[in-house]
Amino acid sequence: MNYGRLVLAAVAATVFDAIYGFLVYGQALAGIFGRYSDVYRPADDMSHMPVLLAAILVGTLAAAYIYAKGYEGGSGLAEGLRFGAAIGVFAGVYFGGVSWAVLRIGRDLGALLIVVGVIEWFLVGLIIGLIYKPAAATK
């Protein structure tokens, strides 16, 4: 396993995910989240952002590790597309569906969380696939 590339892939995925999160969850969906002020923190409360960023990094490190363990030797693009699709469906449907089931949010937000989560993690998986390369075989 190429740990340097694994960390590089995770850091790149973290940067992407933070930007995606800001644009999609923080901007595009802000009005919908605002309707659930008893559930979500107000948009101007940034006090928990270090935890959010640390959690994204841990999540992308775990995803990159899973990718590296399952790497089948194809092109980074093809491997990343397959991995991104699998992790996207897993993470997006799991998070959106569970959030809708346990939080007091409407079906509209639950469905949106599924859709944007699938897209988010599909793209994260693709980034990991494009960056991670296995360690050169030693003879």
C-alpha positions, 0 to 999 in steps of 0.5 A: 500500500502506498501510504503517501498517495493514500494520505494525498488522496484523502487530503485532496478529497477533504479539500474538495468535500469542504468546498462541496459542502460549503457550496451545496449544504451551506449555500444551495440548501441553506434555505431548506436547512433554515426551516429546521432551526430546532435541528440544525445550528444557525448558519453563523455558528462556525464554532464546530467547524474544526470538528467538521473538518477533522471528521471529513478528513477521517472519513476520506482517510477511511474511504481512501484506505478501503479504496486501496485495499480493494484496488484491482489494478485498473486505470485510476479513472475506471477504479475511481468511477466504480468506487465512487458509485459504490461509496456514493450509494452507500454513504448518500443513501445511508446518511440521507435515509437515516437522517430523515428517519431520526431527525425532524426534517421533511421528506424533501430534505431527506430526499435532497440529502440522499441525492447530494450525498450520493453525488458528493461521495461519488465525486470523493471516490473519483478523486481518490481513484484519480490520485491514489496509485499503489506502491511500486512492486519491489523485487 
